[in-house]
């Protein structure tokens, strides 16, 4: 899944350079950002499905952000902000859950 995410990033960058559309950068950023959650969503933690659910929710928010970017033309919409906040928060949540698992 991480390789698919990297592929999405590369495709987004290629589309940006070929079509000269800034909207394509949202696809590239989404692909790049999702590599971290996708790489750690099956890590063992006390809450067995917590990281998986968070990753799925983050992916849905990211896809909605991309959809809004293509329909409204605004790269930085509300869902883009929610995605970026969720991406940063994922790192804190994942570290907390994994450290808590190791301390048991």
Protein Blocks (a to p, Z undefined) as FASTA:
>chain_A
ZZmmmmmmmmmmmmmmmnopaklmmmmmmmmmmmmmmmmmmgccfblmlmmmmmmmmmmm
mmmmmmmmmmnopabdfklmmmmmmmmmmmmmmmmmmmmmmmZZ
